[in-house]
Amino acid sequence: MSGTDKIRNKVDEVSGRVKQEVGRATGDRSLEARGRAKKTGANLKQAGEKIKDAFGFGGRRRRNRRI
C-alpha cells in the first residue's frame, strides 16, 4: 500500500469517526450513520490494500527475466 493511500484511508477513517461522534452527541442519526459508513468504507479499503500487498498485486508489476 502506498503512503498516499494509507494517509487518505486514515483521514477518511478519522473524519468518519468524528462525524459519527458528532451525530451521536447532537442526536442527528443521519450524520451518525454517514460517519459510520465512511469509517467502515475506509477500513475496508485498508483491508483490500493489505490483501493486495500480501499477494503481490500492488501497483508494481514484476517481470520474470531470463539471464
PAVO-98214 format. One record per atom (N, C-alpha, C): residue number from 1; x, y, z; atom name; residue in one letter. Coordinates in nm, 4 decimals, m for minus. Layout:
<atoms>
+------+----------+----------+----------+------+------+
| dofi |       xx |       yy |       zz | doza | gulo |
+------+----------+----------+----------+------+------+
|  NUM |        X |        Y |        Z |   CA |    A |
...
+------+----------+----------+----------+------+------+
</atoms>
This chain:
<atoms>
+------+----------+----------+----------+------+------+
| dofi |       xx |       yy |       zz | doza | gulo |
+------+----------+----------+----------+------+------+
|    1 |   0.0855 |  m0.1152 |   0.0000 |    N |    M |
|    1 |   0.0000 |   0.0000 |   0.0000 |   CA |    M |
|    1 |   0.0905 |   0.1220 |   0.0000 |    C |    M |
|    2 |   0.0581 |   0.2140 |  m0.0859 |    N |    S |
|    2 |   0.1409 |   0.3338 |  m0.0923 |   CA |    S |
|    2 |   0.1126 |   0.4246 |   0.0269 |    C |    S |
|    3 |   0.2061 |   0.5091 |   0.0560 |    N |    G |
|    3 |   0.1917 |   0.6014 |   0.1669 |   CA |    G |
|    3 |   0.0735 |   0.6951 |   0.1493 |    C |    G |
|    4 |   0.0487 |   0.7357 |   0.0258 |    N |    T |
|    4 |  m0.0636 |   0.8247 |  m0.0031 |   CA |    T |
|    4 |  m0.1960 |   0.7558 |   0.0284 |    C |    T |
|    5 |  m0.2080 |   0.6294 |  m0.0106 |    N |    D |
|    5 |  m0.3306 |   0.5545 |   0.0171 |   CA |    D |
|    5 |  m0.3513 |   0.5364 |   0.1671 |    C |    D |
|    6 |  m0.2438 |   0.5084 |   0.2386 |    N |    K |
|    6 |  m0.2543 |   0.4919 |   0.3835 |   CA |    K |
|    6 |  m0.3054 |   0.6196 |   0.4487 |    C |    K |
|    7 |  m0.2488 |   0.7321 |   0.4081 |    N |    I |
|    7 |  m0.2885 |   0.8600 |   0.4658 |   CA |    I |
|    7 |  m0.4334 |   0.8916 |   0.4317 |    C |    I |
|    8 |  m0.4700 |   0.8720 |   0.3060 |    N |    R |
|    8 |  m0.6070 |   0.9016 |   0.2620 |   CA |    R |
|    8 |  m0.7081 |   0.8146 |   0.3374 |    C |    R |
|    9 |  m0.6774 |   0.6862 |   0.3522 |    N |    N |
|    9 |  m0.7683 |   0.5970 |   0.4235 |   CA |    N |
|    9 |  m0.7778 |   0.6335 |   0.5712 |    C |    N |
|   10 |  m0.6661 |   0.6723 |   0.6313 |    N |    K |
|   10 |  m0.6673 |   0.7099 |   0.7727 |   CA |    K |
|   10 |  m0.7466 |   0.8390 |   0.7920 |    C |    K |
|   11 |  m0.7317 |   0.9346 |   0.7002 |    N |    V |
|   11 |  m0.8080 |   1.0595 |   0.7088 |   CA |    V |
|   11 |  m0.9578 |   1.0297 |   0.6979 |    C |    V |
|   12 |  m0.9961 |   0.9431 |   0.6043 |    N |    D |
|   12 |  m1.1367 |   0.9059 |   0.5905 |   CA |    D |
|   12 |  m1.1879 |   0.8369 |   0.7164 |    C |    D |
|   13 |  m1.1053 |   0.7501 |   0.7741 |    N |    E |
|   13 |  m1.1459 |   0.6799 |   0.8955 |   CA |    E |
|   13 |  m1.1676 |   0.7781 |   1.0106 |    C |    E |
|   14 |  m1.0738 |   0.8694 |   1.0288 |    N |    V |
|   14 |  m1.0847 |   0.9651 |   1.1388 |   CA |    V |
|   14 |  m1.2019 |   1.0604 |   1.1167 |    C |    V |
|   15 |  m1.2191 |   1.1096 |   0.9947 |    N |    S |
|   15 |  m1.3309 |   1.2010 |   0.9700 |   CA |    S |
|   15 |  m1.4642 |   1.1290 |   0.9866 |    C |    S |
|   16 |  m1.4698 |   1.0017 |   0.9500 |    N |    G |
|   16 |  m1.5905 |   0.9233 |   0.9732 |   CA |    G |
|   16 |  m1.6190 |   0.9063 |   1.1210 |    C |    G |
|   17 |  m1.5142 |   0.8823 |   1.1983 |    N |    R |
|   17 |  m1.5304 |   0.8682 |   1.3428 |   CA |    R |
|   17 |  m1.5800 |   0.9992 |   1.4046 |    C |    R |
|   18 |  m1.5256 |   1.1126 |   1.3569 |    N |    V |
|   18 |  m1.5679 |   1.2429 |   1.4080 |   CA |    V |
|   18 |  m1.7153 |   1.2672 |   1.3740 |    C |    V |
|   19 |  m1.7548 |   1.2409 |   1.2482 |    N |    K |
|   19 |  m1.8946 |   1.2581 |   1.2095 |   CA |    K |
|   19 |  m1.9861 |   1.1702 |   1.2941 |    C |    K |
|   20 |  m1.9437 |   1.0475 |   1.3160 |    N |    Q |
|   20 |  m2.0237 |   0.9553 |   1.3945 |   CA |    Q |
|   20 |  m2.0436 |   1.0076 |   1.5363 |    C |    Q |
|   21 |  m1.9365 |   1.0546 |   1.5984 |    N |    E |
|   21 |  m1.9455 |   1.1034 |   1.7363 |   CA |    E |
|   21 |  m2.0251 |   1.2338 |   1.7458 |    C |    E |
|   22 |  m2.0082 |   1.3237 |   1.6476 |    N |    V |
|   22 |  m2.0849 |   1.4480 |   1.6476 |   CA |    V |
|   22 |  m2.2328 |   1.4157 |   1.6294 |    C |    V |
|   23 |  m2.2635 |   1.3240 |   1.5399 |    N |    G |
|   23 |  m2.4024 |   1.2831 |   1.5206 |   CA |    G |
|   23 |  m2.4612 |   1.2215 |   1.6458 |    C |    G |
|   24 |  m2.3823 |   1.1413 |   1.7141 |    N |    R |
|   24 |  m2.4285 |   1.0807 |   1.8382 |   CA |    R |
|   24 |  m2.4517 |   1.1868 |   1.9454 |    C |    R |
|   25 |  m2.3608 |   1.2845 |   1.9552 |    N |    A |
|   25 |  m2.3711 |   1.3886 |   2.0578 |   CA |    A |
|   25 |  m2.4892 |   1.4820 |   2.0333 |    C |    A |
|   26 |  m2.5183 |   1.5096 |   1.9061 |    N |    T |
|   26 |  m2.6261 |   1.6026 |   1.8745 |   CA |    T |
|   26 |  m2.7598 |   1.5330 |   1.8516 |    C |    T |
|   27 |  m2.7588 |   1.4019 |   1.8490 |    N |    G |
|   27 |  m2.8822 |   1.3281 |   1.8245 |   CA |    G |
|   27 |  m2.9196 |   1.3205 |   1.6779 |    C |    G |
|   28 |  m2.8283 |   1.3547 |   1.5894 |    N |    D |
|   28 |  m2.8519 |   1.3505 |   1.4448 |   CA |    D |
|   28 |  m2.8174 |   1.2102 |   1.3947 |    C |    D |
|   29 |  m2.9174 |   1.1261 |   1.3817 |    N |    R |
|   29 |  m2.8938 |   0.9861 |   1.3433 |   CA |    R |
|   29 |  m2.8412 |   0.9742 |   1.2008 |    C |    R |
|   30 |  m2.8812 |   1.0659 |   1.1140 |    N |    S |
|   30 |  m2.8343 |   1.0635 |   0.9763 |   CA |    S |
|   30 |  m2.6831 |   1.0899 |   0.9702 |    C |    S |
|   31 |  m2.6377 |   1.1908 |   1.0425 |    N |    L |
|   31 |  m2.4945 |   1.2225 |   1.0458 |   CA |    L |
|   31 |  m2.4159 |   1.1076 |   1.1082 |    C |    L |
|   32 |  m2.4703 |   1.0493 |   1.2117 |    N |    E |
|   32 |  m2.4046 |   0.9353 |   1.2759 |   CA |    E |
|   32 |  m2.3903 |   0.8190 |   1.1775 |    C |    E |
|   33 |  m2.4953 |   0.7916 |   1.1015 |    N |    A |
|   33 |  m2.4910 |   0.6821 |   1.0043 |   CA |    A |
|   33 |  m2.3925 |   0.7104 |   0.8916 |    C |    A |
|   34 |  m2.3886 |   0.8364 |   0.8444 |    N |    R |
|   34 |  m2.2922 |   0.8710 |   0.7386 |   CA |    R |
|   34 |  m2.1493 |   0.8569 |   0.7881 |    C |    R |
|   35 |  m2.1260 |   0.8964 |   0.9132 |    N |    G |
|   35 |  m1.9925 |   0.8814 |   0.9707 |   CA |    G |
|   35 |  m1.9531 |   0.7364 |   0.9845 |    C |    G |
|   36 |  m2.0467 |   0.6540 |   1.0297 |    N |    R |
|   36 |  m2.0196 |   0.5114 |   1.0441 |   CA |    R |
|   36 |  m1.9890 |   0.4486 |   0.9078 |    C |    R |
|   37 |  m2.0650 |   0.4893 |   0.8044 |    N |    A |
|   37 |  m2.0427 |   0.4365 |   0.6693 |   CA |    A |
|   37 |  m1.9057 |   0.4777 |   0.6161 |    C |    A |
|   38 |  m1.8673 |   0.6021 |   0.6386 |    N |    K |
|   38 |  m1.7369 |   0.6498 |   0.5897 |   CA |    K |
|   38 |  m1.6232 |   0.5771 |   0.6601 |    C |    K |
|   39 |  m1.6380 |   0.5580 |   0.7917 |    N |    K |
|   39 |  m1.5348 |   0.4878 |   0.8690 |   CA |    K |
|   39 |  m1.5226 |   0.3425 |   0.8230 |    C |    K |
|   40 |  m1.6357 |   0.2774 |   0.8018 |    N |    T |
|   40 |  m1.6344 |   0.1385 |   0.7567 |   CA |    T |
|   40 |  m1.5744 |   0.1261 |   0.6168 |    C |    T |
|   41 |  m1.6090 |   0.2192 |   0.5292 |    N |    G |
|   41 |  m1.5523 |   0.2184 |   0.3943 |   CA |    G |
|   41 |  m1.4012 |   0.2326 |   0.3953 |    C |    G |
|   42 |  m1.3515 |   0.3207 |   0.4796 |    N |    A |
|   42 |  m1.2064 |   0.3403 |   0.4891 |   CA |    A |
|   42 |  m1.1389 |   0.2140 |   0.5418 |    C |    A |
|   43 |  m1.1998 |   0.1486 |   0.6403 |    N |    N |
|   43 |  m1.1424 |   0.0255 |   0.6938 |   CA |    N |
|   43 |  m1.1410 |  m0.0848 |   0.5882 |    C |    N |
|   44 |  m1.2460 |  m0.0926 |   0.5075 |    N |    L |
|   44 |  m1.2499 |  m0.1935 |   0.4007 |   CA |    L |
|   44 |  m1.1441 |  m0.1658 |   0.2941 |    C |    L |
|   45 |  m1.1231 |  m0.0382 |   0.2628 |    N |    K |
|   45 |  m1.0186 |  m0.0027 |   0.1661 |   CA |    K |
|   45 |  m0.8812 |  m0.0436 |   0.2186 |    C |    K |
|   46 |  m0.8569 |  m0.0192 |   0.3479 |    N |    Q |
|   46 |  m0.7292 |  m0.0564 |   0.4069 |   CA |    Q |
|   46 |  m0.7104 |  m0.2077 |   0.4020 |    C |    Q |
|   47 |  m0.8153 |  m0.2825 |   0.4303 |    N |    A |
|   47 |  m0.8063 |  m0.4282 |   0.4267 |   CA |    A |
|   47 |  m0.7776 |  m0.4768 |   0.2846 |    C |    A |
|   48 |  m0.8452 |  m0.4170 |   0.1874 |    N |    G |
|   48 |  m0.8214 |  m0.4542 |   0.0481 |   CA |    G |
|   48 |  m0.6790 |  m0.4259 |   0.0042 |    C |    G |
|   49 |  m0.6259 |  m0.3127 |   0.0452 |    N |    E |
|   49 |  m0.4877 |  m0.2790 |   0.0109 |   CA |    E |
|   49 |  m0.3903 |  m0.3768 |   0.0755 |    C |    E |
|   50 |  m0.4171 |  m0.4166 |   0.1980 |    N |    K |
|   50 |  m0.3294 |  m0.5118 |   0.2658 |   CA |    K |
|   50 |  m0.3326 |  m0.6474 |   0.1965 |    C |    K |
|   51 |  m0.4497 |  m0.6884 |   0.1490 |    N |    I |
|   51 |  m0.4604 |  m0.8153 |   0.0769 |   CA |    I |
|   51 |  m0.3824 |  m0.8080 |  m0.0536 |    C |    I |
|   52 |  m0.3973 |  m0.6968 |  m0.1251 |    N |    K |
|   52 |  m0.3224 |  m0.6814 |  m0.2497 |   CA |    K |
|   52 |  m0.1729 |  m0.6872 |  m0.2234 |    C |    K |
|   53 |  m0.1272 |  m0.6229 |  m0.1167 |    N |    D |
|   53 |   0.0149 |  m0.6248 |  m0.0830 |   CA |    D |
|   53 |   0.0608 |  m0.7656 |  m0.0473 |    C |    D |
|   54 |  m0.0215 |  m0.8388 |   0.0259 |    N |    A |
|   54 |   0.0162 |  m0.9727 |   0.0703 |   CA |    A |
|   54 |   0.0322 |  m1.0687 |  m0.0469 |    C |    A |
|   55 |  m0.0519 |  m1.0534 |  m0.1498 |    N |    F |
|   55 |  m0.0464 |  m1.1435 |  m0.2633 |   CA |    F |
|   55 |   0.0315 |  m1.0876 |  m0.3816 |    C |    F |
|   56 |   0.0925 |  m0.9730 |  m0.3642 |    N |    G |
|   56 |   0.1781 |  m0.9183 |  m0.4685 |   CA |    G |
|   56 |   0.1032 |  m0.8502 |  m0.5810 |    C |    G |
|   57 |  m0.0192 |  m0.8063 |  m0.5561 |    N |    F |
|   57 |  m0.0951 |  m0.7362 |  m0.6582 |   CA |    F |
|   57 |  m0.0840 |  m0.5856 |  m0.6445 |    C |    F |
|   58 |   0.0202 |  m0.5400 |  m0.5776 |    N |    G |
|   58 |   0.0401 |  m0.3965 |  m0.5600 |   CA |    G |
|   58 |   0.0636 |  m0.3304 |  m0.6937 |    C |    G |
|   59 |   0.0832 |  m0.2020 |  m0.6945 |    N |    G |
|   59 |   0.0952 |  m0.1254 |  m0.8174 |   CA |    G |
|   59 |   0.2107 |  m0.1650 |  m0.9071 |    C |    G |
|   60 |   0.3133 |  m0.2226 |  m0.8512 |    N |    R |
|   60 |   0.4292 |  m0.2570 |  m0.9328 |   CA |    R |
|   60 |   0.4124 |  m0.3952 |  m0.9941 |    C |    R |
|   61 |   0.4509 |  m0.4069 |  m1.1195 |    N |    R |
|   61 |   0.4447 |  m0.5357 |  m1.1864 |   CA |    R |
|   61 |   0.5837 |  m0.5976 |  m1.1819 |    C |    R |
|   62 |   0.5847 |  m0.7244 |  m1.1580 |    N |    R |
|   62 |   0.7116 |  m0.7976 |  m1.1580 |   CA |    R |
|   62 |   0.7280 |  m0.8677 |  m1.2915 |    C |    R |
|   63 |   0.8494 |  m0.8628 |  m1.3398 |    N |    R |
|   63 |   0.8776 |  m0.9313 |  m1.4650 |   CA |    R |
|   63 |   0.9717 |  m1.0462 |  m1.4391 |    C |    R |
|   64 |   0.9475 |  m1.1533 |  m1.5050 |    N |    N |
|   64 |   1.0388 |  m1.2667 |  m1.4954 |   CA |    N |
|   64 |   1.1467 |  m1.2472 |  m1.6014 |    C |    N |
|   65 |   1.2675 |  m1.2312 |  m1.5569 |    N |    R |
|   65 |   1.3767 |  m1.2108 |  m1.6506 |   CA |    R |
|   65 |   1.4580 |  m1.3382 |  m1.6623 |    C |    R |
|   66 |   1.4934 |  m1.3669 |  m1.7823 |    N |    R |
|   66 |   1.5833 |  m1.4799 |  m1.8065 |   CA |    R |
|   66 |   1.7224 |  m1.4269 |  m1.8266 |    C |    R |
|   67 |   1.8130 |  m1.4906 |  m1.7598 |    N |    I |
|   67 |   1.9519 |  m1.4464 |  m1.7714 |   CA |    I |
|   67 |   2.0291 |  m1.5450 |  m1.8546 |    C |    I |
+------+----------+----------+----------+------+------+
</atoms>
